[in-house]
Amino acid sequence: MANAPDNFSAWLAKIKHTPALQSARLFLGGYSSYVSAKKYYELQKPFLETAMRETHLHPYWRKSQEDLEHRLTWQDMVVGRMSGMLQQLKNSQHDDFKVEKDKCEMYGFFERNGLPFVPLLGMWDQKDSLLSYLEQLRGEVAKHDFPLWLKSCHLTQIKREDLRDPLRFEKLREWVTKKWDQKPNDDARAWSSDAKQILDTLKPRFLIQTSYAPPYGDAVGFPKKAPVELKIEVLWGRAYLANICDYEAYALRDGTIERWDTSVFSRIAHAPVTDPEKTKEVKWLQDEGHLEKAYALAEKVCRSMLADQVRVDIFVRPGEPDAVMVNEISISPGALYKWHAQFMAETWRRGHAEKLFTPAQTDKRVYEEGPKEGKLSTGEKWFEPQDDDDDEEEDDDDDANDDEGEEEREETEVRSLLMD
């Protein structure tokens, strides 16, 4: 079976939004939430249709959703995209998925398009060079604000070490060596089989990133007014909703804040929690203008990608609405979005089925798109801008060396480097 999940968790993920289960949720107490989601969708439809017609769609995204016959749910659309990406990799070696799956290329894409992100200290494609730099970093405490974040561009985890402690630094060296050779996976997802074949092509590369006004994270219980991450779903260049991390809430474009609890009932019926006092905890995001700033940035990311869908994760800081920065993006989001998912899927599907977009005329890979020419390098000067004079010299003198080379593809493994 094509893209059959290869473990129980992946099978479970695949059935969570089947029509039969959705119908059962209506009778288990989710009807009012369904009605609210439908009304919201109807309000957003005119904006979404305009966005579809204004979208210039990259050939890669169009070809990833050519077969729509069985793509009815949100999960179906993500599974279909992964299948389409795998076929393009096999048939034509198109690796545009690197715009997200290779976090080093992802930050290169942000740089090419002038998208704000937390600054990097550098990138490394050789393990020994990275280990040497980490040793150097131990002696440069005064030059940096800690923590710094050591990220593997092809894996997804997070750990902490103190650079000052010799024993813990040795553990860090061992960790880098181990992770350098580790193969990524996307287990427990409905698209895990196809994803594995894509991720198997990735090559190791690491980066070190500075911090965005910590603390921040994905755990409930943060202070009432602290920096937070918004995970914004963008469809056809229109931000649809934002998942407010740390608060178990969705922000909608009409100003509604939907809070969700983690009870069994809420998980099954998709019933939101009505708690005005708790909702007040996120009012600062609206009152200070953060949401609109974040929506605009997320939409710019999607348009820069010439994409039909992307989730954009954005950091915001209390009191500074202009300090929004992109953390990362996802082209295969695992969130199910409660009752909103079926209407989001309908929107995503409709643009393709009715061909409401304009095909983009481009030969570039998605991760190469952007007005700023340049290439990724290794070390502290991780991005090398390329001006017109350089282009002409390369055209005149280096035509024989015009191959693109092999690009490193990765996801996100993070280790925080502490200097307390």
C-alpha positions in Angstrom: 0.0 0.0 0.0 1.4 3.4 -1.0 2.6 5.4 2.0 1.3 2.8 4.5 2.2 3.8 8.0 4.9 1.5 9.4 3.9 1.5 13.1 0.9 1.6 15.3 1.3 5.3 16.2 1.3 6.2 12.5 -1.8 4.2 11.9 -3.5 6.0 14.8 -2.5 9.3 13.4 -4.0 8.4 10.0 -7.4 7.6 11.4 -7.8 10.6 13.8 -9.7 12.7 11.2 -11.6 10.1 9.3 -15.2 11.1 8.5 -16.6 8.4 10.8 -14.7 9.6 13.8 -15.6 13.2 13.1 -19.3 12.2 13.1 -18.9 10.4 16.4 -17.4 13.6 17.9 -20.5 15.6 17.0 -22.6 13.3 19.2 -20.0 13.2 22.0 -20.4 16.9 22.7 -18.5 18.7 19.9 -21.4 20.0 17.9 -21.2 23.6 19.2 -17.5 23.7 18.5 -18.1 22.4 15.0 -20.7 25.1 14.3 -18.3 27.8 15.5 -15.5 26.5 13.3 -17.9 26.4 10.3 -19.1 30.0 10.9 -15.5 31.2 11.1 -14.7 29.4 7.8 -17.6 31.1 6.1 -16.4 34.5 7.3 -12.9 33.8 6.0 -13.9 32.4 2.6 -13.9 35.7 0.7 -10.4 36.5 2.0 -9.2 33.0 1.2 -10.5 33.1 -2.3 -8.9 36.4 -3.0 -5.6 35.0 -1.6 -5.9 32.0 -3.9 -6.3 34.2 -6.9 -3.3 36.3 -5.9 -1.1 33.3 -5.3 1.8 32.6 -7.7 2.4 28.9 -7.1 5.8 27.2 -7.5 5.7 24.2 -9.8 7.0 22.0 -6.9 3.9 22.7 -4.8 1.6 22.3 -7.7 3.0 18.9 -8.6 2.9 17.8 -5.0 -0.9 18.0 -5.1 -1.8 16.8 -8.6 -3.8 13.7 -7.5 -6.7 15.0 -5.3 -9.0 12.0 -5.6 -8.6 10.7 -2.0 -7.5 13.9 -0.4 -10.4 15.0 1.7 -9.1 15.6 5.3 -6.2 17.7 6.6 -4.2 14.5 7.1 -4.9 13.4 3.5 -3.5 16.7 2.2 -0.3 16.4 4.2 0.1 12.8 3.3 -0.6 13.7 -0.4 2.0 16.4 -0.3 4.6 14.0 1.2 3.8 11.5 -1.5 4.1 14.1 -4.2 7.4 15.3 -2.9 8.8 11.8 -2.9 7.7 11.2 -6.5 9.5 14.4 -7.6 12.6 13.3 -5.8 12.5 9.9 -7.5 11.5 11.1 -10.9 13.5 14.3 -11.3 15.7 14.7 -8.2 13.8 17.7 -7.1 14.7 18.3 -3.5 12.8 21.5 -2.8 11.7 20.0 0.5 15.0 21.3 1.8 13.4 24.6 2.4 12.1 23.1 5.6 13.6 19.6 6.1 17.1 21.0 5.9 17.2 23.7 8.6 20.4 25.1 7.3 18.8 25.7 3.9 15.8 27.1 5.7 17.8 29.8 7.3 19.5 30.5 4.0 16.0 31.0 2.5 15.1 33.4 5.2 18.3 35.4 4.5 17.7 35.5 0.8 14.2 36.9 1.4 15.0 39.4 4.1 12.9 37.5 6.7 13.7 38.3 10.3 15.1 35.4 12.3 17.3 35.0 15.4 20.9 35.5 14.3 23.3 32.6 13.7 26.9 32.3 14.9 27.6 30.0 12.0 27.1 26.7 10.2 29.4 23.6 9.9 29.4 20.8 7.4 32.5 19.1 8.9 32.4 17.5 12.4 36.0 18.3 13.3 35.6 21.9 12.4 32.5 22.2 14.6 34.2 20.5 17.5 37.1 22.9 17.2 34.8 25.9 17.2 33.0 24.6 20.3 36.4 24.4 22.0 37.1 27.9 20.9 33.7 29.0 22.2 34.6 27.9 25.7 37.2 30.7 25.9 34.9 33.4 24.5 32.3 33.6 27.3 32.5 37.4 27.4 31.7 37.7 23.7 28.3 36.0 23.8 25.0 36.1 25.6 24.1 32.6 26.7 22.4 30.2 26.2 23.3 29.6 22.6 21.6 26.8 20.7 23.5 24.1 18.9 21.2 22.7 16.2 21.5 19.7 14.0 19.8 20.6 10.7 18.6 17.1 10.1 17.2 15.9 13.5 14.6 17.1 16.1 15.5 17.0 19.8 16.6 19.4 22.5 19.3 19.0 25.3 21.4 21.1 27.6 25.1 21.2 28.5 27.4 23.6 30.4 30.5 24.4 28.4 32.5 25.3 31.5 32.3 21.8 33.0 34.9 19.5 31.4 32.9 16.4 32.0 29.7 17.9 30.5 31.7 19.4 27.6 33.0 15.9 26.9 29.4 14.7 26.8 28.7 17.4 24.3 31.5 16.2 22.1 30.1 12.7 22.3 26.6 13.9 21.5 27.8 15.7 18.4 29.6 12.6 17.2 26.6 10.4 17.8 24.1 12.8 16.2 26.3 13.4 13.2 25.7 9.9 12.0 22.1 9.5 13.2 19.4 9.1 10.6 16.3 11.2 11.0 12.8 9.9 11.0 9.2 11.2 11.1 7.7 8.3 13.1 4.1 8.4 14.5 2.9 10.4 11.5 0.4 9.2 8.9 3.0 10.0 6.2 6.0 8.3 7.9 6.8 5.8 5.2 7.3 8.4 2.4 8.9 10.8 4.8 11.5 8.2 5.8 12.6 7.9 2.1 13.0 11.6 1.9 14.8 12.0 5.2 17.2 9.1 4.4 18.8 11.4 1.8 19.7 14.0 4.3 23.3 14.8 5.2 24.6 16.1 8.6 25.2 19.8 9.1 25.0 21.8 12.3 24.5 25.5 13.2 24.8 27.6 16.3 22.1 30.2 17.0 21.7 33.0 19.5 18.7 33.3 21.8 15.4 35.2 21.4 14.8 36.9 24.8 14.4 33.6 26.8 12.5 31.9 28.4 10.3 30.4 25.7 9.1 26.9 24.8 6.2 24.6 24.3 5.2 23.8 27.9 2.1 25.0 29.6 2.7 27.0 32.8 4.9 29.9 31.6 4.5 33.3 33.3 1.4 35.2 32.3 3.3 37.7 30.1 6.5 36.2 28.7 7.9 35.7 25.2 5.8 33.1 23.4 5.8 31.3 20.1 2.9 31.5 17.7 2.5 28.6 15.2 0.6 30.1 12.3 -1.1 28.1 9.6 -1.1 30.0 6.3 -3.2 28.8 3.3 -2.7 30.4 -0.1 -0.9 33.4 1.5 -3.7 34.0 4.1 -3.0 33.4 7.8 -5.9 31.3 9.0 -5.2 30.7 12.7 -2.4 30.8 15.3 -1.7 28.2 17.8 -0.5 30.1 20.9 2.1 27.8 22.5 2.2 27.6 26.3 -1.4 28.7 26.5 -3.3 25.8 24.8 -5.2 28.3 22.7 -5.9 29.3 19.1 -6.1 32.9 17.9 -8.5 33.4 15.0 -8.5 36.3 12.5 -11.9 37.6 13.8 -10.4 38.3 17.2 -11.7 35.1 18.8 -9.4 33.2 21.3 -10.3 29.5 21.6 -8.8 27.8 24.6 -8.4 24.0 24.8 -7.8 21.7 27.7 -6.0 18.4 27.8 -8.9 16.4 29.3 -10.0 13.2 27.6 -13.4 14.7 26.8 -11.9 17.8 25.1 -9.5 15.6 23.1 -12.3 13.3 21.9 -15.1 15.8 21.3 -12.9 18.8 20.3 -14.8 20.9 22.7 -13.2 24.2 23.7 -12.9 25.5 27.3 -14.8 28.7 28.1 -12.8 30.5 30.8 -12.8 34.3 30.5 -10.1 34.6 33.2 -7.7 32.3 31.4 -8.4 34.0 28.1 -7.3 37.3 29.6 -3.8 35.8 29.9 -3.3 36.1 26.1 -5.1 39.4 25.6 -1.7 41.2 25.5 -1.1 39.6 22.2 -4.1 41.4 20.8 -3.9 44.6 22.8 -0.2 45.3 21.9 -0.7 44.4 18.2 1.5 41.3 18.1 -1.0 39.1 16.3 -1.4 41.3 13.2 2.3 41.8 13.0 2.8 38.0 13.2 0.1 37.2 10.7 1.7 39.7 8.2 5.1 38.1 8.6 3.7 34.5 8.2 2.0 35.6 5.0 5.2 37.1 3.7 7.0 33.8 4.3 4.3 31.9 2.4 4.4 34.2 -0.5 8.2 34.1 -0.6 8.0 30.3 -0.9 5.4 30.6 -3.7 3.5 28.1 -1.6 -0.1 26.9 -1.1 0.4 26.0 2.6 3.0 26.4 5.3 3.0 26.7 9.0 5.2 29.5 10.2 6.5 29.5 13.8 7.1 33.1 15.1 8.5 34.4 18.3 6.9 37.5 19.9 8.0 39.5 22.9 5.7 41.5 25.3 5.9 45.2 24.8 7.7 44.9 21.4 5.2 44.1 18.6 7.9 44.9 16.0 10.3 42.3 17.4 8.5 39.4 15.6 11.0 36.8 14.3 10.6 33.6 12.4 11.8 30.5 14.3 11.1 27.9 11.7 8.5 26.6 9.3 6.7 23.3 8.6 5.5 21.8 5.4 4.2 18.7 7.1 2.5 19.9 10.3 1.3 17.2 12.7 -1.3 19.3 14.5 -4.9 18.3 13.8 -6.5 21.7 14.5 -9.7 20.4 16.1 -12.8 21.2 14.0 -10.9 23.8 11.9 -9.0 21.1 10.2 -11.7 20.0 7.7 -12.3 23.5 6.6 -8.6 24.2 6.2 -8.3 21.0 4.2 -11.2 22.1 2.0 -9.5 25.5 1.4 -6.2 23.9 0.6 -7.8 21.4 -1.8 -10.1 23.9 -3.5 -7.3 26.1 -4.8 -5.8 23.1 -6.6 -9.0 21.5 -7.8 -10.3 24.8 -9.3 -6.8 26.0 -10.3 -7.5 29.5 -8.9 -3.7 30.2 -8.6 -1.3 31.6 -11.2 1.5 29.2 -12.0 4.9 30.8 -11.1 7.4 30.9 -13.9 10.6 29.8 -12.2 13.4 27.3 -12.6 14.8 27.8 -9.1 14.4 25.4 -6.3 12.0 26.7 -3.6 14.9 27.2 -1.2 16.8 29.2 -3.8 13.9 31.7 -4.3 14.5 35.3 -3.1 15.9 38.6 -4.3 19.2 38.2 -2.4 21.7 36.0 -4.3 24.1 34.0 -2.3 25.2 30.6 -1.2 25.6 28.8 2.1 29.1 28.4 3.4 30.8 26.8 6.4 32.0 28.5 9.6 31.0 31.9 11.0 30.5 33.4 7.6 27.7 31.0 6.8 26.1 33.0 4.0 28.1 34.4 1.1 26.3 37.1 -0.8 26.8 37.1 -4.5 26.7 40.4 -6.5 26.3 40.9 -10.2 30.0 41.3 -10.8 30.7 38.0 -9.2 27.9 36.4 -11.3 29.5 37.8 -14.5 33.0 36.5 -13.5 31.6 33.1 -12.8 29.7 33.0 -16.0 32.9 34.0 -18.0 35.4 31.9 -16.1 33.7 29.0 -14.4 31.1 27.6 -16.8 32.7 24.2 -16.6 32.1 24.2 -12.8 28.4 25.0 -13.0 27.1 22.0 -11.1 25.0 22.6 -8.0 26.8 20.0 -5.9 25.1 18.0 -3.3 23.0 20.0 -0.9 22.8 19.0 2.8 19.2 18.2 3.9 18.2 18.2 7.6 15.5 18.8 10.2 16.3 20.1 13.8 18.4 18.7 16.6 19.0 21.3 19.3 21.4 21.4 22.2 21.5 24.5 24.4 24.9 25.7 25.5 24.7 27.1 28.9 27.1 29.6 30.6 25.6 30.5 33.9 
